[in-house]
Amino acid sequence: MFSGGALGIVAWRRTSAGRTPYWNVGAQLRPSRGRGIGTAAQRLLVDYLFAHSPVVRLEADTETGNVAEQRSLEKAGCRSSV
């Protein structure tokens, strides 16, 4: 367990495909695998963005081998397009 301080950050930026805006989201966390921190943080961010903005799509990019992040995003409600 950590003894205080931030566990990491989640970030988002508005982008668009033509005239359709959407959010690109990402996270960077301190090492803490298996605790669900990334999933919880990203789920809160996804819920917040859909509740407080007019966009209907989110996007997140991960490294091909970053299976933990991909699983975290899936648990937060995202699905793979690959």
C-alpha positions in Angstrom: 0.0 0.0 0.0 1.2 3.5 -0.7 1.8 5.9 2.2 0.2 9.0 0.6 0.5 11.1 -2.5 -0.9 10.6 -5.9 -1.2 7.1 -7.4 -1.1 8.5 -10.9 -3.1 10.6 -13.4 -5.9 10.2 -15.9 -6.1 12.6 -18.8 -8.3 13.4 -21.7 -8.3 15.5 -24.8 -11.0 16.4 -27.2 -10.3 15.4 -30.8 -12.5 14.8 -33.9 -13.0 12.7 -36.9 -14.3 15.2 -39.4 -17.1 17.0 -37.7 -17.7 14.4 -35.0 -16.0 15.2 -31.7 -14.8 12.5 -29.3 -12.5 12.2 -26.3 -9.1 10.5 -26.3 -8.3 9.2 -22.8 -5.2 7.9 -21.1 -3.8 6.9 -17.7 -0.4 6.8 -16.1 -0.2 5.1 -12.7 2.4 4.2 -10.2 3.1 0.4 -10.2 0.2 -1.2 -8.3 -0.8 -4.1 -10.5 -3.8 -6.2 -9.5 -5.4 -3.6 -7.2 -8.0 -2.3 -9.6 -6.8 1.3 -9.3 -6.4 1.8 -13.0 -9.8 0.3 -13.8 -11.5 2.4 -11.1 -9.9 5.6 -12.2 -10.7 5.0 -15.9 -14.3 4.0 -15.1 -14.8 7.3 -13.2 -13.3 9.3 -16.0 -15.4 7.5 -18.7 -18.6 8.1 -16.6 -17.7 11.7 -16.0 -17.0 12.5 -19.7 -20.2 10.9 -20.9 -22.3 12.6 -18.2 -20.8 16.1 -18.7 -20.1 16.4 -22.4 -22.1 15.9 -25.6 -19.7 13.4 -27.2 -20.8 9.8 -27.8 -17.4 8.2 -28.3 -14.2 7.7 -26.4 -10.9 6.4 -27.7 -7.8 5.1 -25.9 -4.5 3.9 -27.4 -2.2 1.4 -25.8 1.0 -0.3 -26.6 0.5 -3.7 -28.2 2.0 -5.6 -25.3 0.3 -3.6 -22.6 -2.3 -6.3 -21.8 -2.9 -4.9 -18.2 -4.0 -1.5 -19.6 -6.1 -3.2 -22.3 -7.9 -5.3 -19.7 -8.4 -2.2 -17.5 -10.0 -0.3 -20.3 -12.3 -3.3 -21.1 -13.4 -3.4 -17.5 -14.1 0.3 -17.6 -16.5 -0.3 -20.5 -14.3 0.1 -23.6 -14.0 -2.5 -26.3 -11.2 -3.2 -28.7 -11.5 -2.2 -32.3 -8.6 -4.4 -33.4 
